[in-house]
Amino acid sequence: MKKWLPYEQQTYFDIEAIYFEKFSFDLWNRLKDRFCHIIKPDDQDKFQEELKRFRSDFSTLQLTSISVPILKVWRNHQTKYPLLCKLSRT
């Protein structure tokens, strides 16, 4: 599958953030920069604030993602984390 996707290899490692494998500001910021058509420059501050809130909820969300499909977890939290949800669906 990797040979068919048009992304550089680092993207494969960065998407672990979307699957709640680990929390990292760097991973999310690299994804934001890579998909700049999704997170617009005007949304940068809002994105960082969302990311800070997400960090405090991460452990709970990580536990939830074990028993619930990942898309459903994101859908359930799209009001609280609208930008992260947009980025995770990419």
Secondary structure as GFF3:
##gff-version 3
##sequence-region A 1 90
A	DSSP	alpha_helix	9	14	.	.	.	ID=ss1
A	DSSP	three_ten_helix	15	17	.	.	.	ID=ss2
A	DSSP	alpha_helix	25	34	.	.	.	ID=ss3
A	DSSP	three_ten_helix	41	43	.	.	.	ID=ss4
A	DSSP	alpha_helix	44	67	.	.	.	ID=ss5
A	DSSP	alpha_helix	70	76	.	.	.	ID=ss6
A	DSSP	alpha_helix	82	88	.	.	.	ID=ss7
###
